[in-house]
Amino acid sequence: MMKASLIAAFAALLALAPAALAAPGKPPADVATPGGVKLAVKIASVVAVPAGQEDVTVPVTLTLTNVSYDGVALESSNRCQIRIWKVIDSKDAGVENHTICTMEYAPQSNTLAAGERQSEDESITLHAAKYREGETYTLRYRFWGIFAEAKFTVKQAQ
């Protein structure tokens, strides 16, 4: 009876702490996104929209970080599938949508070594008439299949 209770208690402890079984020095599997790669998206916290301007080009910095102890190969079916983004308003309604992509098959790949960080400066084009001053928007970006978000507000520029 005592032996069965000890086994049950040990099994319960293991179920509560699966990270204890991980190899020394390796983080638990739930620390990083699938594949061990995280994405950070940076956009200006306030985007100025000049009066009378139809489109506004906004710089965005994308940073992939491989937080795993292994190299990771990222793959895409074509170039336009690498960078997909959309903007939503505070009510989760779509404002801009840059997710349509050609169906052409031209495989792309990108390899990140263990611990490697890659940054790219990109730009997105916002259609000024779709944005209201003072409103908070969320940029949802998928880069090499990894998702991240960044918030910004809009200000009318002179």
Secondary structure, DSSP 4 states (H G I P E B T S, - for coil): -HHHHHHHHHHHHHHH-GGGGSPTTPPPGGGSSGGGEEEEEEE-SEEEEETT-SEEEEEEEEEEEE-SSS-EEEEESSGGGTEEEEEE-TTS-EEEEE---------EEEEE-TT-EEEEEEEEEEEGGG--TT-EEEEEEEETTEEEEEEEEEEEE-
